[in-house]
Each structure stands twice: as structure tokens, then as C-alpha cells.
Amino acid sequence: MKIGILGLGLIGGSLGYDLRSQGHDVLGVSRRESTCEKAMALGSVDQASIDLSLLAAAEVIFICTPIALIVPQVQQLMNYLPISTIITDVGSVKTPIVEAIAPAWENFIGGHPMAGTADSGIEAAQRNLFVGRPYVLTPDMTTPKTAILIVEQIVRSLGAKLYICQPEQHDRAVSLISHLPVMVSAALISACMGETDAQVLQLAQNLASSGFQDTSRVGGGHPELGVMMAQYNRQALLNSLQQYRQHLDEFIYLIEQENWVGLECKLQSTGKNRPKFVGKF
Amino acid sequence: MKIGILGLGLIGGSLGYDLRSQGHDVLGVSRRESTCEKAMALGSVDQASIDLSLLAAAEVIFICTPIALIVPQVQQLMNYLPISTIITDVGSVKTPIVEAIAPAWENFIGGHPMAGTADSGIEAAQRNLFVGRPYVLTPDMTTPKTAILIVEQIVRSLGAKLYICQPEQHDRAVSLISHLPVMVSAALISACMGETDAQVLQLAQNLASSGFQDTSRVGGGHPELGVMMAQYNRQALLNSLQQYRQHLDEFIYLIEQENWVGLECKLQSTGKNRPKFVGKF
């Protein structure tokens, strides 16, 4: 199959490796000539160009640009494509993307492969990045069955775990387990830095250990990524934050009331429930 | 030197190994006969007994019992000791312990070695547990200089990083970097479990990855430990929680207001400040 990839970064480049190794003919487009050259030299794509028209020949196109560029790039791309071309994206928020593209392109399916590393760019691309990782697809009522089947087949061929849901469900789920932790974690760093006694602050910095390290990790990550989550998934994230605040207030209340039985009960419940979320990979 | 250890668990047992290897004569007391036998068989102590009077011969005694037993055990122990005996404890909260013991025993110095593992008990004890780890001592104005010097010397001999501060400063610092993360992290698990849409909850559990895993780790730990922190460090923890809540509300406000520049600024600051707390060990 001829498969196009628009955006040759970590995700696009990694997709290219796996799709080529399955015998697909991979056409890549990047904004930078140098990235095109690197992608070809590395063997992530068969052909690459800075010209969108290269993708006219593709049967399926993966949009792997940064999230802000997905909608404008697809709008441009449409001019080059026959209506049979299947388009799917890899953006980490789905509702605004599906709402913008689905009405304009019938054969569009939102997607979100939940695989990533701390690195980015074509140099960070790797083979088998998606193996065992979740890959969410968010078709809607109007998406043609054939298009869904074809994208599903490709996703399965990557070794990913396929989940299908509505864009809104995806966005609520990731707001809880991915975007909320960033804000919760960032607020922890922020609160500690807000300590007004300089000696206590210095001591806190000296004594911080693995507990602080793990809880603060995602709050100390790329600021642009955190802003992007908040921008694109604003309402779901605000709901999650309000939900979080209520649960935090319950903990505060239990401690204020010296309700140690109640607190132990809550902590037993969190300890019991955490394994439902972790330890799968 | 004859050194006593009351409580032969992870910390007491590990102390025993290191002190014996330096040539000290280590006397251990545990509530259980079987623990005494194990500690001797493992080589963590020279002698062990369930009888507090064994410690009468010690020049320095480390109290390594669970935090709730420190004060009552020291009160009993005092009856067996000459007033020259130096007592120090390893409890993770210092103010209530120092306030209870210091007026009754001049040669008392609060201590907190910040070394631990997920395991507990004499079987979990290990050599060099304290190397490179913080070890806080909290003498007060009335603590004799000689007593401080002797305990300091022992702490340094363990390879630990020595910090000296007031009990209240210690408790504020650990409330920020150790006790607050537990509540922040537990509230995250709690908020996610509070999701009322069963499909979204299931999806969240399927999609949760390393970000959720790290941020939720300490909130899914031993409930008794979390309750102990809250009980013994209640006021400092409540202050930290209120401080945290204010910073969380700032994040919520920035997102509500769509103040993306402000949010990016905050996240840049958390990213810049996190390394001041982590990466030391």
C-alpha cells in the first residue's frame, strides 16, 4: 500500500520505519529539506519532499505534525487529494481536530498513538515504538466502515493495542491520566518553591528524595507541551481539575478533623485502585 | 564504643551492620525474641535481648521503633540508664518527639536518617543504607555540645550527609517534600476513580502510562505511613496543603482565563526549579 506521512518527527519517523518494514511504500513530507534528507538516509521513508503534492499518490495519510498544525495542514492537503484518500492524525487531543476535519473530509479518522519518548525529531524515531502501547481511534457515525477497517489494520500491524471510542471520551480519559497529572505535579513544585522561609526551602531542596522526584516529574517537563494540553483540551482538563480539587479538599478535611480512620480508609482505597491504572506496560 | 539500638527493623538493623563493621560493640533490643535471634544470626548486633536493661551499658542509644512507640519506650528506658547516656531517635517527624523527650532527658538529640526501602523488618536491613543519604539532627539550645559532637561523628561515619536544624524546620521541610506529595498523589488516584462515566474510567485505566504511574506512586503506598505523617506532622502538613491548594488554584485560574502566556511562564518556572530538588542522589 502507498502510505503518506506528513510530519517526520518522532512519531512520523517511527511509523515510517515500521510501515516500510512491512513492505508498504512510504511517502514522507516535512517542512524542512534537511529532515527529508535525513528521513531518507535513515530509511524511515522511501521518498520524501517538502511538497504536499507528493502525498497525492497515497491511499492512507498519517498527519504527524505538531497539534497546532494538524487542521491547517489538512485543509491545504485536501486540495491535492482524491476523495478516496483516508486521512488519520496522531494528535493527543481529539475533539477539536475531529470537529474541524470530519465535516470537510469524509474519510477522516482521528487517532492517538500513546507512545513517546523524552526526545523528539526524526533522529529520535525508532522501530517498534508502538508495540504494546495504546493506540486510540475516534471514528464518528459518518466515517465509512472501509476507512475504519483499513486504519485499524495498520494500527494492529504496528503491534499497538487498539481502542475505539468517541473523541470526547478520549479527551476526558487523557485529561484525567495525562493532562491532570502535569498540573497536579507542577503545582507541587510551585508550592514548594513558594516556601517563604529561606532556611526551610534550602532544607527541603536538600532532603527531597524519590517521592518528590517521582511526583514532580511530569510537572517539570516541556512547558509547551503542558500549554498545548491545556489549550486543546481546556474544558475536559478544567473538569478534571475541579474533580481533583474536591478530592484534595476531602483529604484536607480528614486531616483537619483528625479523622485518622477516614484517612486510612481513603489511602487504602487509593492503594487498592492504583494497580488498575498501572503495571500494564 | 558501646552503642545500643532499640528496635531492630530496617533502620535499626542496618545501623547495627554499619556500626559493628566500624568496631563498635552493638547491643540490640527488640520486642520479639525471634527478631533478637535473627539480628544476632545475621550479624547486625553483638548481643540482643527483649529486656531494656541490656541497654544500660550503652554510651549512645538509637531509638529505631515505629514513631508511636518512641516516646513511651524512651520513658521506660530512662529508668535503666545513667544520666550520661546519649539518646537519639530516627523518627520521621521531630517536633512532638523532641518536645516530649528533651525536657526529661538532657542528653537527647532528635534525628532523622532519610534512608528507606519499600521493605521493612530486620530481613530488609542492609549495609551502607545511609551512604550519601541525608541525616538530619535537631538538637536544641539545651543539648550538651559533647552529646551533639558524638552523635554527629557517628552519623558522619555512616557516610550520611549531615544536616542540623530546628525540629520545626525539619518538620516543615519534610511536610513539603515528603508528606505533601503523598496527599497530592493520593488525591490524583482518588479523583480519577471518581470519574462517573464507566466507559471513560475504563479507558483512563487502559491509557494510563508513565506520567500517571510516577505521579500516583507515593499516593498508592502504605496507608499506615500516610496516616502516621498526617498524625504526627498535622499542622505543618495542613500548612503545606493550603499552600499547595493556592498554587493549584493559580493553575486553574490561568487555564480558565486562557492565559497561555501566564501558564507557559509558570511551567517554565517549575521546569527550571525542579532540578534544585532532584538529581542529588
Contacts between the chains, C-beta under 8 A, distances in Angstrom:
chain1	res1	chain2	res2	distance
A	114	B	207	5.9
A	114	B	209	6.0
A	134	B	206	6.1
A	134	B	207	5.1
A	134	B	209	7.8
A	136	B	203	7.9
A	136	B	207	7.1
A	161	B	206	7.6
A	163	B	203	6.5
A	163	B	206	6.1
A	163	B	207	7.3
A	165	B	199	7.1
A	165	B	203	5.9
A	169	B	197	7.4
A	169	B	199	6.0
A	169	B	200	5.3
A	169	B	203	6.0
A	170	B	203	7.1
A	172	B	195	7.6
A	172	B	197	7.1
A	172	B	200	4.7
A	172	B	204	7.8
A	173	B	200	5.3
A	173	B	203	4.0
A	173	B	204	4.2
A	173	B	207	5.5
A	174	B	204	8.0
A	174	B	207	6.4
A	176	B	191	7.3
A	176	B	192	4.9
A	176	B	195	6.2
A	176	B	200	7.7
A	176	B	204	4.8
A	177	B	192	6.4
A	177	B	204	4.8
A	177	B	205	8.0
A	177	B	207	5.9
A	177	B	208	4.1
A	177	B	209	7.4
A	177	B	211	7.4
A	177	B	212	4.4
A	178	B	207	7.5
A	178	B	208	7.9
A	178	B	209	7.3
A	178	B	211	5.6
A	178	B	212	6.9
A	180	B	188	6.9
A	180	B	191	7.1
A	180	B	192	7.7
A	181	B	188	6.3
A	181	B	211	5.0
A	181	B	212	5.5
A	181	B	215	4.0
A	181	B	216	7.6
A	182	B	211	7.1
A	183	B	248	7.4
A	183	B	251	5.0
A	183	B	252	8.0
A	183	B	255	7.8
A	184	B	184	6.1
A	184	B	187	7.7
A	184	B	188	5.4
A	184	B	215	6.3
A	184	B	248	7.4
A	185	B	215	5.3
A	186	B	251	6.6
A	186	B	266	6.8
A	186	B	267	5.9
A	186	B	270	4.5
A	187	B	184	7.7
A	187	B	244	6.2
A	187	B	247	4.5
A	187	B	248	4.2
A	187	B	250	7.7
A	187	B	251	5.5
A	188	B	180	6.9
A	188	B	181	6.3
A	188	B	184	5.4
A	188	B	244	6.7
A	189	B	270	4.1
A	189	B	273	5.8
A	189	B	274	5.3
A	189	B	277	7.5
A	190	B	247	4.2
A	190	B	250	7.4
A	190	B	251	7.8
A	190	B	266	6.6
A	190	B	269	7.3
A	190	B	270	5.7
A	191	B	176	7.3
A	191	B	180	7.1
A	191	B	240	7.0
A	191	B	243	4.8
A	191	B	244	4.1
A	191	B	246	7.5
A	191	B	247	4.4
A	191	B	248	7.9
A	192	B	176	4.9
A	192	B	177	6.4
A	192	B	180	7.7
A	192	B	277	6.9
A	193	B	269	7.5
A	193	B	270	7.8
A	193	B	273	5.0
A	194	B	243	5.8
A	194	B	246	7.8
A	194	B	247	6.2
A	195	B	172	7.5
A	195	B	176	6.2
A	195	B	243	7.6
A	197	B	169	7.4
A	197	B	172	7.1
A	199	B	165	7.0
A	199	B	169	6.0
A	200	B	169	5.3
A	200	B	172	4.7
A	200	B	173	5.3
A	200	B	176	7.7
A	203	B	136	7.9
A	203	B	163	6.5
A	203	B	165	5.8
A	203	B	169	5.9
A	203	B	170	7.1
A	203	B	173	4.0
A	204	B	172	7.8
A	204	B	173	4.2
A	204	B	174	8.0
A	204	B	176	4.8
A	204	B	177	4.8
A	204	B	277	7.2
A	205	B	276	4.9
A	205	B	277	5.2
A	206	B	134	6.1
A	206	B	161	7.6
A	206	B	163	6.1
A	206	B	280	7.6
A	207	B	114	5.9
A	207	B	134	5.1
A	207	B	136	7.1
A	207	B	163	7.3
A	207	B	173	5.5
A	207	B	174	6.4
A	207	B	177	5.8
A	207	B	178	7.4
A	208	B	177	4.1
A	208	B	178	7.9
A	208	B	277	3.9
A	208	B	278	6.3
A	208	B	280	7.8
A	209	B	114	6.0
A	209	B	134	7.8
A	209	B	177	7.4
A	209	B	178	7.3
A	209	B	281	6.9
A	210	B	281	7.9
A	211	B	177	7.4
A	211	B	178	5.6
A	211	B	181	5.0
A	211	B	182	7.1
A	211	B	217	7.7
A	211	B	218	4.5
A	212	B	177	4.4
A	212	B	178	6.9
A	212	B	181	5.5
A	212	B	277	5.7
A	212	B	278	6.9
A	213	B	277	7.5
A	213	B	278	4.5
A	213	B	279	8.0
A	214	B	214	4.3
A	214	B	215	7.2
A	214	B	217	4.9
A	214	B	218	6.8
A	215	B	181	4.0
A	215	B	184	6.3
A	215	B	185	5.2
A	215	B	214	7.2
A	215	B	215	5.8
A	215	B	217	7.3
A	215	B	218	6.0
A	216	B	181	7.6
A	216	B	270	7.9
A	216	B	274	5.5
A	216	B	277	6.9
A	216	B	278	7.0
A	217	B	211	7.7
A	217	B	214	4.9
A	217	B	215	7.3
A	218	B	211	4.5
A	218	B	214	6.7
A	218	B	215	6.0
A	219	B	267	7.8
A	219	B	270	5.2
A	219	B	274	7.3
A	220	B	270	5.6
A	220	B	271	4.9
A	220	B	273	7.8
A	220	B	274	3.3
A	220	B	275	7.7
A	221	B	271	6.7
A	222	B	271	7.5
A	223	B	264	5.0
A	223	B	267	3.6
A	223	B	268	4.7
A	223	B	271	6.0
A	224	B	264	7.1
A	226	B	263	7.1
A	226	B	264	7.8
A	226	B	267	4.6
A	227	B	260	5.3
A	227	B	263	5.3
A	227	B	264	4.9
A	227	B	267	6.7
A	230	B	255	4.9
A	230	B	260	7.3
A	230	B	263	5.9
A	231	B	258	7.7
A	231	B	260	6.0
A	234	B	255	6.2
A	234	B	258	7.1
A	237	B	255	6.4
A	238	B	252	7.0
A	238	B	255	5.9
A	238	B	256	6.4
A	240	B	191	7.0
A	241	B	248	7.6
A	241	B	251	7.4
A	241	B	252	5.1
A	241	B	255	7.2
A	242	B	252	7.6
A	243	B	191	4.9
A	243	B	194	5.8
A	243	B	195	7.6
A	244	B	187	6.2
A	244	B	188	6.7
A	244	B	191	4.1
A	244	B	248	7.8
A	245	B	245	7.6
A	245	B	248	6.7
A	245	B	249	7.8
A	245	B	252	7.3
A	246	B	191	7.5
A	246	B	194	7.8
A	247	B	187	4.5
A	247	B	190	4.2
A	247	B	191	4.4
A	247	B	194	6.2
A	248	B	183	7.4
A	248	B	184	7.3
A	248	B	187	4.2
A	248	B	191	7.9
A	248	B	241	7.6
A	248	B	244	7.8
A	248	B	245	6.7
A	248	B	248	7.3
A	249	B	245	7.8
A	250	B	187	7.8
A	250	B	190	7.4
A	251	B	183	5.0
A	251	B	186	6.7
A	251	B	187	5.5
A	251	B	190	7.8
A	251	B	241	7.4
A	252	B	183	7.9
A	252	B	238	7.0
A	252	B	241	5.1
A	252	B	242	7.6
A	252	B	245	7.3
A	255	B	183	7.8
A	255	B	230	4.9
A	255	B	234	6.2
A	255	B	237	6.4
A	255	B	238	5.9
A	255	B	241	7.2
A	256	B	238	6.4
A	258	B	231	7.7
A	258	B	234	7.1
A	260	B	227	5.3
A	260	B	230	7.3
A	260	B	231	6.0
A	263	B	226	7.1
A	263	B	227	5.3
A	263	B	230	5.9
A	264	B	223	4.9
A	264	B	224	7.1
A	264	B	226	7.8
A	264	B	227	4.9
A	266	B	186	6.8
A	266	B	190	6.6
A	267	B	186	5.9
A	267	B	219	7.8
A	267	B	223	3.7
A	267	B	226	4.6
A	267	B	227	6.7
A	268	B	223	4.7
A	269	B	190	7.2
A	269	B	193	7.5
A	270	B	186	4.4
A	270	B	189	4.1
A	270	B	190	5.7
A	270	B	193	7.8
A	270	B	216	7.8
A	270	B	219	5.2
A	270	B	220	5.6
A	271	B	220	4.9
A	271	B	221	6.7
A	271	B	222	7.6
A	271	B	223	6.0
A	273	B	189	5.8
A	273	B	193	5.0
A	273	B	220	7.8
A	274	B	189	5.3
A	274	B	216	5.5
A	274	B	219	7.3
A	274	B	220	3.3
A	275	B	220	7.7
A	276	B	205	4.9
A	277	B	189	7.5
A	277	B	192	6.9
A	277	B	204	7.2
A	277	B	205	5.2
A	277	B	208	3.9
A	277	B	212	5.7
A	277	B	213	7.5
A	277	B	216	6.9
A	278	B	208	6.3
A	278	B	212	6.9
A	278	B	213	4.5
A	278	B	216	7.1
A	279	B	213	8.0
A	280	B	206	7.7
A	280	B	208	7.9
A	281	B	209	6.9
A	281	B	210	7.9
